[in-house]
Amino acid sequence: IDFDLILESIKDLNSLVGEGISQIEHTPRGARLRRPEPLPLTLYQNGIVMGSGAFRPYQHPATQQCLRDIMDGYFPSELQPRYPDGV
């Protein structure tokens, strides 16, 4: 696992969605500025934890696909249904 590549790819993805930049959220009474909620990714020697999910070992195919997506410069495909605009 190339942790440096994963971290660099995550930084690039964060900049794509405007990390630290507030977005306009429309409300019934108008609009307000809102910062997007981050999705924590914790990297361990033998696996990952994404958000409040379960521990996922690196050997698991879904974990390998998730990290491959990140290292290829894409948001993990498993997150697309929940975060269609990125996270």
C-alpha positions, 0 to 999 in steps of 0.5 A: 500500500502506497500511503503517500500516493493515497494521501496525495490523491485524497488532497487532490480530490478534496481540492476538487470539491472545494475543501474548506469552502462554504456552499449555498444550501437552499432552505424553505425560507431562503438560503444559507452557507454550509460547509460540506461534512467531511467523510473521515478515512482512517488508514491502518497498517492492515486496513481502513475505516471509512466514516463510521463504518466497519474495519475493512482489511486491505485484502477485501476486494471492495477495499482494494477497489475503493483504494484503487479508485482513490489512487486513480484520482476518482471518488470511490465508486461505492460513495456515488449513490450517497454523494453524487457531487463528491465528498 
